Amino acid sequence: MDKKQEIIEAAFELFSVKGDHLSVAELARAVGIKTPSLYRHFEGKDQIMEIMIRQEIQRYYECLEQEILLAEKLSCKEAMQRLFDFAMEYFGENKRLRFWRTMPLISNEEHKSIFRDLIVDQDNQYMQRIKRCFQKGIDNGEIRADVSESALNLYFTMIQGVLDMMLLHPKKPNKNGFASKMFEAYWKGISAVSTERKGGQ
């Protein structure tokens, strides 16, 4: 790993704990160089922060893209379960979850606007694909016909709620078991009666 990327990764670790209160001196110490030497690689803290956050946003959506490509070949329940499990796994590492929860709180308004636009644009694209999966579930009888799109909003709210629990209680035992029960309870609330009967046979 070259020194520039080492600095970026150190910034990720520090940002997850301190937000943008991290200092250039702390970054330099984390990678074993003197503070002036850091400026040989970057113009300053703002540039490091921008590159570091852009990298993480790109990494997340590249991983999500792979999961959605696989999910689109599955039944609706399997697809929604897969994407739910992906969120639990990707953000299960506490520093990564803290990173994403801290990102909206950065003080640089220009960067905040850039990152918000990047995320909103990507989220809108993926939301449309997940909506198609949800509609497929209604069309093929997996989901009750009277279930509205608000049930999909509940799905995303549930994910955020479980992630918040993981952030607040990182040492909670059997977090995966808890998350799995949450998904099953959600699915039971929207699944078609015929699907439930088949599952019980």
Buried (B, 14 or more C-beta within 10 A) or exposed (E): EEBBEBBBBBBBBBBBEEBBEBEBEBBBBBBEBEEEEBEEBBEEBEEBBBBBBBBBBEEBBEEBBEBBEBBEEBBBBBBBBBBBBBBBEBBBEEEBBBBBBBBEEBEBEEBBEBBEEBBEEBEEEBEEBBEEBBBBBBEEBBBBEEBEEEBBEBBBEBBEEBBEBBBEEEEEEEBEEBBBEBBEEBBEEBBBEEBEEEEEE
